[in-house]
Amino acid sequence: MAKINISWDRSQRNSDANPILKKFARWMTDHGYRDASIDDYLRAIGLFLRTIKTVTPSIEEAREYHSNMAASNLARATVNIRRAALVAFFGSQGLELNLPYLKPNNQVPYFFEENDVALILNSCTNTKHYAILNLMFHCMLRVSDLCNLEDGDIDLKTLTLRIRNGKGGKSALLPIPPECAGVLRSYLEVRPPMMIDGKQYLFYTDWCQKWSRRGIEQMFRYWKDRAGVTKPGGVHVFGRHTPASIMVKNGCDVYSLQQLMRHSSIKTTARYLHTDIATLRKKQIEFLDL
């Protein structure tokens, strides 16, 4: 019997489960928030309301909640996303909430080695998952970019990929490497086209639904575990930090990398200008010989 086209995942139904969240979702839509931001903010506010156990939170409760997050072991980027969600949530009710922005740590990002990438890709026996991971890695896509891709965004004749309304509302045209294009062709040969909410997404789940960030992360971790890769890092590390680090190590200039990663500031790209230990050791031996 075929799977019915219903998701029982409660995490994807927050906006329906709570009228407060449903109203907040409508407000964000009316104010032009991106789909990815709406999903992130709904999850963040859903967690906030469950934590403080009320649907009518006060500004004082929001400030205390944010303060506790800031003092926890949460990544600063996560705290800042939840901060933005809180500000938007209270703003949707006509209230002004001021919360401090945590300056991100300018640390060298986690990344996988080339061998780790090969292990993960070689472990993947699912044609669809293999195409997703290949495209994410070679085009350095954010998860939200990949989930929103439609068939018309891929041109396998010119080997280009169009990002529409990406992070910050920006669009971009990216090159697709020939090897990756071959993987996509193999995938499209077996994938039937499917209309979901009036859109023909390049990738959709076995349940005939649009992929979610959580679904992509879970899929990646499955194949990472199966490959026996134990280094820290999820799908964002795989699709963004790792190819950037590999390109820098192989001599790519920072300006080209900035364009490929679609960073607004070259300072963000400069975080990847670290040198791997093997290269440092080689230079140490070469230039520190007494």
C-alpha positions in Angstrom: 0.0 0.0 0.0 1.4 3.4 -0.9 2.1 6.0 1.8 -0.7 8.5 2.3 0.2 12.1 1.7 -0.1 13.1 5.3 2.7 14.1 7.7 2.0 13.3 11.4 5.1 15.2 12.5 3.8 17.7 15.1 6.9 19.8 14.8 5.7 20.8 11.3 2.3 21.8 12.6 3.1 24.4 15.1 1.3 27.2 13.3 -1.9 25.1 13.3 -1.6 23.7 16.8 -1.6 27.1 18.4 -3.7 30.1 17.3 -1.1 32.5 18.7 1.5 30.9 16.3 -0.9 30.8 13.5 -1.6 34.5 13.9 2.2 35.2 14.1 2.7 33.2 10.9 0.1 35.3 9.0 1.8 38.5 10.3 5.2 37.4 9.0 3.7 36.4 5.7 2.0 39.8 5.4 5.3 41.5 6.2 7.3 39.7 3.6 9.3 37.3 5.7 11.0 34.5 3.7 9.6 31.0 4.1 12.8 29.8 5.8 12.7 32.7 8.3 9.0 31.9 9.1 9.8 28.3 9.8 12.8 29.2 12.0 10.8 31.8 13.9 7.8 29.6 14.4 10.0 26.9 15.9 11.8 29.4 18.1 8.6 30.9 19.4 7.0 27.5 19.8 9.9 26.5 22.0 9.7 29.8 23.9 6.0 29.4 24.7 6.5 25.7 25.8 9.4 26.7 28.0 7.6 29.5 29.9 4.3 27.6 29.8 2.1 30.4 28.7 0.7 31.8 25.4 0.6 35.3 26.8 4.2 36.0 27.6 5.4 39.3 29.1 8.4 41.3 27.9 10.1 40.6 31.2 9.7 36.8 30.6 11.2 37.3 27.1 14.2 39.1 28.5 14.8 36.5 31.1 14.5 33.7 28.6 17.0 35.5 26.3 19.4 36.1 29.2 19.3 32.4 30.1 20.0 31.4 26.5 22.9 33.9 26.3 24.4 32.3 29.4 24.0 28.7 28.2 26.1 26.7 25.9 24.0 27.5 22.8 25.8 28.7 19.8 25.6 32.5 19.5 24.1 32.2 16.0 21.3 30.1 17.5 20.7 32.6 20.3 20.6 35.5 17.7 18.0 33.7 15.6 15.8 33.1 18.6 16.4 36.7 19.6 15.2 37.9 16.2 12.2 35.6 16.5 11.3 37.1 19.9 11.6 40.7 18.6 9.4 39.9 15.6 6.8 38.0 17.8 6.3 40.9 20.2 6.4 43.3 17.2 3.5 41.4 15.7 1.5 42.4 18.9 2.5 46.0 18.7 5.1 45.8 21.4 8.7 46.8 21.2 11.2 44.3 22.6 14.9 45.3 22.8 17.4 42.5 23.3 21.2 42.6 22.9 22.7 41.1 19.8 25.5 38.6 20.6 28.5 39.3 18.4 29.4 35.9 16.8 32.7 34.4 17.8 35.2 34.8 14.9 36.3 31.2 15.2 37.6 28.9 12.5 34.6 26.9 11.4 34.4 23.1 11.8 35.0 21.3 8.5 35.4 17.8 7.1 38.4 16.5 5.3 38.2 15.4 1.7 38.3 11.8 2.9 35.3 12.4 5.1 33.4 13.8 2.2 34.2 10.8 0.1 33.2 8.4 2.8 29.8 10.1 3.3 29.1 10.3 -0.4 30.2 6.7 -1.1 28.1 5.4 1.8 24.9 6.9 0.3 23.0 4.3 -1.7 19.9 6.4 -2.2 19.8 8.1 -5.6 17.8 11.1 -4.3 19.9 11.6 -1.2 23.1 11.3 -3.2 21.9 14.0 -5.6 21.0 16.3 -2.7 24.3 15.9 -1.0 26.3 16.3 -4.2 24.5 19.5 -5.2 24.8 20.9 -1.7 28.5 20.2 -1.5 29.5 21.3 -5.0 27.3 24.5 -5.1 27.8 25.3 -1.4 24.1 25.6 -0.8 22.4 26.5 2.4 19.7 24.0 3.4 17.0 26.6 2.8 18.3 27.2 -0.7 18.1 23.5 -1.5 14.6 23.0 -0.1 13.3 25.9 -2.2 14.8 24.8 -5.5 12.4 24.2 -8.3 12.9 22.4 -11.6 13.1 25.6 -13.5 16.1 26.8 -11.3 18.3 24.1 -12.8 19.7 24.4 -16.4 21.7 21.3 -17.2 22.5 22.7 -20.7 24.3 25.8 -19.4 25.3 24.0 -16.2 23.9 26.8 -14.0 21.7 26.9 -10.9 19.6 29.9 -9.9 19.0 30.9 -6.3 15.8 32.9 -5.8 15.1 34.9 -2.7 18.0 33.4 -0.8 19.4 34.6 2.6 18.7 38.3 2.9 16.4 38.1 -0.1 19.3 37.9 -2.5 19.3 36.0 -5.8 22.3 34.4 -7.5 23.4 32.4 -10.5 25.9 29.6 -9.7 27.9 27.2 -11.8 27.2 23.5 -11.6 30.3 21.3 -12.0 29.9 18.7 -14.8 30.3 15.8 -12.4 27.4 17.1 -10.3 25.3 17.7 -13.4 25.7 14.0 -14.2 24.4 13.0 -10.8 21.4 15.3 -11.3 20.6 13.9 -14.7 20.6 10.3 -13.2 18.3 11.5 -10.5 15.9 13.2 -12.8 15.7 10.1 -15.0 14.0 8.2 -12.2 12.2 11.1 -10.4 8.7 11.8 -11.6 7.7 15.5 -11.6 5.4 16.5 -8.7 3.4 19.6 -8.0 3.3 20.6 -4.3 1.4 23.8 -3.4 1.5 24.9 -7.0 5.3 24.5 -7.3 7.4 21.8 -8.9 10.3 21.3 -6.4 13.5 19.7 -7.6 13.5 17.5 -4.5 10.6 16.3 -2.5 10.2 13.6 0.2 8.9 10.1 -0.2 5.7 11.5 1.4 5.3 13.8 -1.6 6.1 16.9 0.5 8.6 19.7 0.4 11.8 18.9 2.2 12.2 20.6 5.6 15.5 21.7 7.2 15.0 19.1 9.9 14.5 16.4 7.3 17.6 17.3 5.4 19.7 17.4 8.6 18.3 14.0 9.7 19.0 12.5 6.3 22.6 13.8 6.3 23.3 12.5 9.8 22.0 9.1 8.8 24.6 8.8 6.0 27.3 10.4 8.1 26.8 7.8 10.8 26.7 5.0 8.3 30.0 6.2 6.8 31.6 6.1 10.3 32.5 9.8 10.3 32.7 10.9 13.9 33.9 14.5 13.5 31.5 17.2 14.8 29.4 18.9 12.2 26.0 18.6 10.5 24.8 19.3 7.0 25.7 23.0 7.1 29.3 22.1 7.9 29.2 19.6 5.0 27.6 21.9 2.5 29.2 25.2 3.4 32.3 25.1 5.7 33.8 22.1 4.1 33.9 23.0 0.4 35.0 26.5 1.3 37.9 25.2 3.4 38.9 22.7 0.7 38.9 25.4 -2.0 41.0 27.7 0.1 43.5 24.9 0.8 43.7 24.2 -2.9 44.5 27.9 -3.6 41.2 29.6 -4.4 41.2 33.3 -3.9 39.0 34.8 -1.3 37.1 37.1 -3.8 35.9 34.1 -5.9 35.0 32.2 -2.8 32.9 35.1 -1.6 31.0 35.1 -4.8 30.3 31.4 -4.7 29.3 31.5 -1.0 27.2 34.7 -1.6 28.6 36.4 1.5 27.6 40.1 1.8 30.9 40.9 3.5 34.3 39.5 2.6 35.1 39.4 6.4 32.7 36.5 6.7 34.5 34.7 3.9 37.9 35.4 5.5 37.0 33.0 8.4 37.9 30.2 6.0 41.4 31.5 5.4 42.8 29.1 7.9 45.6 26.7 7.0 45.4 23.0 7.7 47.8 21.2 10.1 49.5 19.3 7.3 50.4 22.5 5.4 51.6 24.2 8.7 53.8 21.2 9.5 55.3 21.3 6.0 56.0 25.1 6.3 57.4 24.6 9.8 59.9 22.0 8.7 60.8 24.0 5.6 61.4 27.4 7.3 62.4 26.4 10.9 65.3 24.1 10.0 68.3 25.1 12.2 
